[in-house]
Structures are given as structure tokens and as C-alpha cells.
Amino acid sequence: MTIIILWLLFGISSMGILGLNWLLMKKVSKKPWRLKIDEKYRPSVSIIVPTYNEAQIIHFKLENLGMLNYPKNLTQIVVIDSKSEDNTIDVVKEFVEQNSGSPIKVLIERDKKGKSAALNAALTYCNGDVIIVSDADCFWPSDILLKALPYLADPCVGAISGPKVLLNFNTSNVAALENSYLNSMNLVKLGDSKVSSTLLFEGGFSAYKKDLLKGFDLYKTGSDDCGTVIDIIRQGYRALMVPEANFYTAFPVTWVGRIEIKVRRAAQLIKVMKTYAALLLKNKIKKGKGIILKNLFLYLVAPFAFVLFAACTIYLFLGYPKMILLLFIFLIPKLRFYLMEAITGYVTLVIAIILCILGRNFLVWKKPQDRALITREMLIQRHLIGA
């Protein structure tokens, strides 16, 4: 009887809490924004594009930014390269020469110290009122700034990000699974944003009010997006995920590629959550404590509850063979997907926690993979570049 009680307790503390959070955020996400959104808000912007061995796609990226429907006199583009080993810089310089009117500034780091270090170096050259970061493999709809920036008109909002949309979601089971996962996570982030703030930002589109941005990843979490949002929230401002800021990118089509990305991202998020925990203990965060505490539980406590839940489940299956009948719930397609994603997520977090304990460093860039998945035809089809 005791083992069953423990099984239920650990199950509720891991799988149950996760499901309840999704259901609540799904409901909250449908509520209206309580913001002063000004559709006429047109701040000057500096768009930072960090690069490292992006010769395959950087021309597409610059073409994409060239299609932005936003006043040219209010737009600055800063490309900063971290000592690429290919001809990324040559491609960028050629593009600038062929498009003499484009507002592109090209910077080259002396030493490759990591993405956040590159962004901090570029920040000193930015003159926009809003600083926007966009990875080289991410592409924007032409009206993204007109639709997304009005959210920053509210004085309570310090930063915004957008949902990731996969260009190749229909090319493999791996990409299709990730696309479904992203849809679920975007719903949760939208719900968190409407309550207070989301702690989870994306490198494809992250925009910050310059007067609040003291630097990227000040707490050395290894995450240039989520790690940067920490200080915005610490200052008492909201960080939002807005649907209008959606951007497009590709995703690996192999299980190994997906696992590598998941583990790396999870390890960064563990460090992000540890930082929030430390700031809360020091009473340095005044607003949005509820959302932060919820995420601390989901990322730092629930994974251990899941390990104990899994251990109890195995014990019960061995001691009570009829318990195996519970596996029939996996025959329900939609429920099977959510259960498998929850299990995968918790296993990934446990691995990430172990890597953090072992001192694994995620600050230095690695050579990007799977850039060949992005094709001109794919981008033209989505109207992200010209034909």
C-alpha cells in the first residue's frame, strides 16, 4: 500500500503537475492582453545577427532582412562574426557591396568566446532604441516588426520574443514530433506571458528595450536568450512571447540531432533556473514570482519526482503484473504523444542536471549542423525571400 501511495505522489508531482500546467495555460492563453499596445509605435531598431560558419545560409538571411517592411532610416543591421573558418565574411561583404543602400555594419571578433560574448561586443555599436537578436538560420515574415514591436509600447514590457515555426516539419517524423512539441510549448509560453512573463525566449527573434539591456547573459548561464531575460525580469519588467513575432527555421531530421539540441538547451535552462532561485532567495525579484516558482518546480524539482515515479512504476510492474495494463493508455494517439514528450523532457532534464553538476560548459559556439536543410525554394515558398 505504501508503494502505491508513493507512486501516486511522485506521479502527481511530475506528470500530473505538468499536465495541469498545460491545461491551465491553454485556458489563460485565450484571454485578452492587459497591455497598452500602440499600433503606431515605431522605435529605431538595431538587429544583431551573430555568425559562425554560416556561409551556406547567411546570404538568405540578409535577403530576408532586406525584405522587412519597416522604415529604413529606423533600421540598423549589425553582423558580428566569431572567426568563422569558412567564407561567411566574404559572403556578407559581397552582399553589402551589391546592396550599397543596405544599413549593414560588419564586425569581426578577435577571439571566439561564445555567442553571448559576440552579442555583447556588437551591442556597443548599436544605436537603436530596441535591440533585436536573430540567429542566421532564422527568417522573419516581412511585417514582423510592424506587428510585434507595438507590444513594447507598454511601459511595463521590457522584452518580447516569438514562437518558432519549422520550415521542414513535414520532412521527417523527428521534425514533425518537434513541431507538435513546439506548438504545445508556445501555448504555455503565451499563457505565462498573459499572466506575467515567460522565462523562455528564442534566439530567432528576441527584442529588448535598449535602456533596460545591460548586456547579454549577464549571469553566465550559457543561454543568450533566456539568460538575458533574467535581468529584464529582475528589474521589474515583463518579458512576453507574442504570436505576431513568429519566425521560421529548420530542425534536424535525425534522432541524434534532436537529442543533442534538447540536452544542450536543457542544460542551459537548468543554469537559468538556478539563477532565478538564487535571485529569489536574495529577494532581488519583486514581480512575477508565481511564474518563476512554477518554473523552478517544473525544471528543478519535478525531474527528481519523475525519477522516483519511474522507479516505483518498475517496482509495481514487477510485483503486480496486472499493472502492465496501464500501458494500454499508450494506444490513445494524442495521449501517447503527450506522455512520450513528458517522459523525454524529464529524461533530458535529468541528463542536463548531471552535466551541470559535472561542470559541462555550454558558453563556446559549436560548428552549426543541418544548415543544408534550408533551401532557397523553401524560403521562397514561405515568401521569406524574393523569387
N, C-alpha and C positions, 0 to 999 in steps of 0.2 A: 504493500500500500504506500509506503514511504517513497519508493522509487517512482511510482505513478504521480504522486504529488510533486516531486521534484521535476519530473518530465513535463508536467503541465506548467509549472512555474517558469522553468527555463524556456519552454516553448512560447509562452506568452511574452516573456521578456525579450525574445528575439524575433521570431516570425510574427507573433501576434502584434507587437508594437509597430513593426514595420508595415504590416497590412493596415492597421488602424490609422497610421500617419498618412498613408496614401489615400485612404477613403476620406479623411478629414480635409486634406489639402485639395483633393478633387472638388469637394463641395465649396471650399473657400475660393478656389481659383475662378469660380464663376461669378463671384461678387464684383461689383464695380470698384474702380480705383478711388481711393480717397486722397486725391492729389490735385494740385493746381497745374494742369497740363496746358501749355501755351503753344498752339499750333504755329504761331508766328515766330517762335523762338529760333533765332539764327546766330548762334555763337561762332566765333572763329575756331577752327579745329586744326590740330596737328595730329596726323595719322602716322604712327610709328610702325614700320614693317621690319622686324628683325630677320636676318637671313644667315643661314649656314648651309652651304652646299645645296642651293636651291636653283641651280641653273636650268633644270628641267621645266620649272613652273613659274619662275619669277617674272617672265615676260607676260604670262597670262595674268598674274597678279596686278602688274602695272597697267595692263589694258583694262582690267576690271575697275581699278580705281579711277582710271581716266573717264569712265562712263558715269561717274557719280553725278547725280542731279543735285548739285549744291554750288553756291556761288564760288567761283574760282578765287576771287580776292579774299575769301574767308577760309581757304583750304591750303594747308601745307602738308607735304608728304616727306617723311624722313625715313630713308632706307639705311639701316645700320648693319653692316656685315661683320661677322665674327671670324675673320680669317678663313674664309671658305677655301677648300682645296680644289674646287672646280672653277669654272669661269662665270660664276654668279655675278661678280662685279662688272665683268666685261659686258654681260647682257644688259645689266642695269644702265651702264654708261652709254651703251649704244641706243637704248630706248630713250634716254634723256636727250641725246643728240638729235634723234629723229623727231622728237616732240619738244621742241625748244620752248614752247609756251607752258609746259607742264611744271607745276610747283614742287619739283622733287629735289631734295637735298640728299646727297650720298655721303655716308660716313663709314669709315673702316676702323675697327678696333685694333689696337696694337697687340693685345693678348686675348685669347679666347677664355673668358672667365665664367661663361654661362649666360643664359638668356636674360635673366634679371639684371645682371651687370651691364649687358648691352643696352637694355632699355633705359637704365639709369644714365648711361653715357649719352644716349640720344636725347633724353629729357632736357638736358641743358641747352639744346639747340632749338627746342620747340617754343613757338611764340603764340600758339593758340590758347583760347580760353578753356577749351576742352581737349584733353589728351586721349586719343583713341589708339588702342593696340590691336593689330590684326596680323595673325600668322600668314606666312607666304602661301600656304596651301589652303587658305580660306577666302571665299569670294562672296561679295555683297550684292544684293539687289541694288539697282541704281538709285532707288528712293529711300534707302535705309536711313540716311541722316535726317531727311525731312520728316520721316515717321517716328524715329526713335529719340532724337535729341529733345523734342518738346517735353519729355518726362523730366529732363534736367532743369527745366524752368522752375520747378518747385524748389524752394529754398531748403526743404528738408532732405532732398535727394542729392547724394554726393557722387553716385556712380551707377551705371547701367551696363547690363550685358544682354546677350540674346541667345536664343536656342540654336543648337547645332542641327543642321539638316544634311543628311548623307546623299551625295550625288549618286553613289553606287549601291544603294540599299537593295536593289533587285538583282545584283550580280552574283551573290553567294548567300548561303544560309548564315554565315558568320555576320555579314553586313546587315542582313535582314533582322537578325536577332538583336544586333546593336541598335538598329533603328527603332525597334519596338521598345528597347530599354530606354533610349533617349526620350521617346515620347512620354514614357512614364515619369522619368526624372524631370523633364521640363514642366510637367504638370505640378509636381511637388515644389519646384523652384518658384513657379508662378504663385502658388498658394502661399509659400513663405514670404514672397515679396509683397503680397497684398496684406499680410498680417503685419510685417515689419520689414525684414530684409532677407535676401538669400545669401548664404555664405559661399555659394558655389558659382564662380564666374567662369567664362570661357575665353580662351586666347584668340578665338576667331573674331570677336567683337567685344571689347571692354572699353568703356568710355568713362573718364574721370574728370571732375572739375579741377582745373589746374591748381587753383588756390588751396585745394584740400590735399593734393597729391604731393607728399613729401619725398616720395621715392617708391620704387617697385620692390616688393618683397622685403620690407624693412626688417622682418623678423627671421629672415633666412630659412624659410620653410622649403625652398626649392620650387615653389609654385608662384609664377609671376602674376597669375590672375587672382586665384583665391587668396594667396598670401598678401597681395596688395590691398585687397578689400578689407583686411583686418583693421588697418589703421583708419580707413574711412568710417567704419562702424565704431571704432574706439572713440572717434571724435564726435560721435552722436548723430551721424548722418545715415540715411538709408541707402542700401545697395539693392538694386532691383534687376530682375530678369523681365524684360519686356518682349512680348511676342513679335512686335514690329521690327526688332533688331535681329531677325533670323539671318543666318549666314550658311553658306554651303561648303562642304569639304568631302573628301573621300575617306574611307576606312579600310583597314587591312582585310583581306578576304580569307586569311588563314587563322586557325585557332591559336597558333603560337603568337601571331601578330597581335591578336586581341588580348591575350593573356598578358603579354609584355606591357601593353599600354595600360591595362587595368591595374596591374601591380604597381607600376610607376606612379600612376595617378593616385592610387590609394595610399601609397607611402607618403606622398606629398600632403594629402588630406589629413593623415594622422598627425603630421607635424603642425598643420594649420589648426587642428582641433586642440592639440596640446597648448598651442599659443593662446587660443581663446580661453582655455581653462586657467592658464596662468594669469591672464588679464582679469578674469572674473574674480579669482582669489585675491588679487591685489585691489579689487574694487575700482578698476580703471575703465570699466564699461558700464554706462548708465542706461542705455536704451537697447531694446531688442534682446533682453536677457532670456526670455522664454524660448525664442527660436534657437538661440545659442545652446541653451541647456538641452533642448531636444536633440540637436545635432551631436552634442557631446555624448549623450547616451547612445545614440544610434551608431556612432563611429568608434567610441572608446569602451563602452560597456557591453552593448548588445553582442558584439563578436564573441566575447568570452561566454556569454549566456548561450550563444549558439553552439559553441564547442561542447558545453555541458549538456545541452539539449541533444546533440548528436550522440554523445556518449550514452546518455540514458536511453535513447531510441535503440541503439545497437544492443544494449543490455536487455531491453524489453523484447526485442525481436528474438534474441537467443533464449530468453527464459519463457516467453509466451508466444509461441509460433503463430497464434491466431492474429497477433498484432500486425503481421505482414499484410493482412487485408487492407490496412491503411494505405498501402501503396497504390490501391486502385484509384485513389484521387488523382494520380498522375495520368489517368486515362482521360481526364477532362482537359481539353487542349488549352484553354485560357488559364485555368488554374495551374496547369503544368508549367506554363511559361513563367508565371509569377513566382512559383515555388523554386524553379530552377535558377531564375535570376537572383532570388534572395539567397539561395544556397551559394551560388557562385560569388555573389557580392561579399558574403560573410567570410568565405574561404579566402578570398582576395585580401580582405581587411586583416585577417589573422596573419597571412603571409607578410603583409605590409608592416604590421606591428613588429613582427620578428625582425624584419630587415632594419627597421628603425632602431630597435634595441641593439642590433649588431653594428649600427653606425653607418649604414649604407648611405652614400652621398648621391643626391639627385640634382646638384646645382649645375653641373657641367653638361653642355649640349652633347647629344649623340648625333651621328650622321642620320638624317631622316630616311625612312624607308617608305616604299609603296607610293612614291610620287608619280611613278609611271601610270598609276591608276587614273590620274586626272588627264583627260584628253580635251583637245580644242572642241571636238564635236559635242562632248558632254556639256561644256560650258556654253557653247552657242545655243544648244537646245534649251537651256535654262535662261537664256538672254543675259548671261553674265559677262559675255564679251561679244564684240561685233562679229558678224559673219565674214 
